[in-house]
């Protein structure tokens, strides 16, 4: 039982330590380096693993699902967006989608907005969220800011773009 609690503590500490790493120009100290520091009055942990595994810790692997532009990289994953508008009136729906997008961008300039056409519908979807809860929070903010749009707002599951930091 004591071993199980030690393993659980080890995993918990490593998750929090890895999530807190930053991508600065100076070398990033990994959790393995932290454990192996010699400090007076404290024990030392020895971690044996291949060097390739040690080099992967704390680094984002670029590959499938990653799209790189000139200045940013995006991880494409299944996530959620808040749908604000959907219309199939060919004469009015396009203009209405772009008008609503402009209004929303004025209040929430940092939140991405996507106007798409998938015959016969024009749609306006807001955000790139990993969880339903994040999308729901955005939906509540939008409902408070634009009560006249609230009756047609709902959460949709869709491929989203999560920004990555380039090193």
Secondary structure, 3 states (H helix, E strand, C coil): CHHHHHHHHHHHHHHHHHHCCCCCCCCCCCHHHHHCCCCCCCCCCCCCCCHHHHHHCCCCCCCCCEEECCCCEEEEEEEEEEEEEEECCCCCHHHHHHHHHHHHHHHCCCCCEEEEEECCEEEEEEEEECCHHHHHHHHHHHHHHCHHHHHHCEEEEEEEEEEECCC
